[in-house]
């Protein structure tokens, strides 16, 4: 179960790096304002946080299930 959590955090880090690369590319082409950049990064971070929370809940539920058996 812990491996799942660690993998989720790895994916979060990787996803943010990819988003930052896209943002950097768009900024170079002047297609992205600073406000848009901030909003995009906040949205992605919120999505990632939501999924991490779901994973943590699922892991906790599975841990609880295992401990009761």
C-alpha positions as CSV (number, residue, x, y, z in Angstrom):
1,X,0.0,0.0,0.0
2,X,2.8,2.4,0.8
3,X,4.2,1.8,-2.6
4,X,1.0,3.1,-4.2
5,X,1.3,6.3,-2.2
6,X,4.9,6.8,-3.1
7,X,4.1,6.1,-6.8
8,X,1.3,8.7,-6.6
9,X,3.7,11.3,-5.2
10,X,6.1,10.5,-8.0
11,X,3.4,11.0,-10.6
12,X,2.4,14.2,-9.0
13,X,6.0,15.5,-9.3
14,X,6.3,14.3,-12.8
15,X,2.9,15.9,-13.8
16,X,3.9,19.2,-12.3
17,X,7.2,19.2,-14.2
18,X,5.3,18.5,-17.5
19,X,2.9,21.3,-16.8
20,X,5.7,23.7,-16.0
21,X,7.4,22.7,-19.3
22,X,4.2,23.5,-21.2
23,X,3.8,26.8,-19.3
24,X,7.4,27.8,-20.1
25,X,6.8,27.0,-23.8
26,X,3.6,29.1,-23.9
27,X,5.3,32.0,-22.1
28,X,8.1,32.0,-24.6
29,X,5.5,32.4,-27.4
30,X,3.8,35.2,-25.4
31,X,0.6,33.2,-25.5
32,X,0.3,33.1,-21.7
33,X,-0.1,35.9,-19.2
34,X,1.3,35.6,-15.7
35,X,-2.3,35.4,-14.4
36,X,-3.1,32.6,-16.8
37,X,0.1,30.8,-15.8
38,X,-0.8,31.1,-12.1
39,X,-4.4,29.9,-12.6
40,X,-3.2,26.9,-14.7
41,X,-0.7,25.8,-12.2
42,X,-3.2,26.2,-9.3
43,X,-5.8,24.1,-11.2
44,X,-3.4,21.4,-11.9
45,X,-2.2,21.4,-8.3
46,X,-5.7,21.2,-7.1
47,X,-6.5,18.2,-9.3
48,X,-3.3,16.5,-8.2
49,X,-4.1,17.2,-4.5
50,X,-7.6,15.8,-5.0
51,X,-6.3,12.6,-6.5
52,X,-3.6,12.2,-3.9
53,X,-6.3,12.6,-1.2
54,X,-8.5,9.9,-2.9
55,X,-5.5,7.6,-3.1
56,X,-4.7,8.2,0.6
57,X,-8.3,7.4,1.6
58,X,-8.3,4.2,-0.5
59,X,-5.0,3.1,1.1
60,X,-6.2,3.9,4.6
61,X,-9.4,1.9,3.9
62,X,-7.4,-1.0,2.6
63,X,-5.0,-0.9,5.6
64,X,-8.1,-0.9,7.9
65,X,-9.5,-3.9,6.0
66,X,-6.3,-5.8,6.2
67,X,-5.9,-5.1,10.0
68,X,-9.5,-6.5,10.7
69,X,-8.8,-9.8,8.9
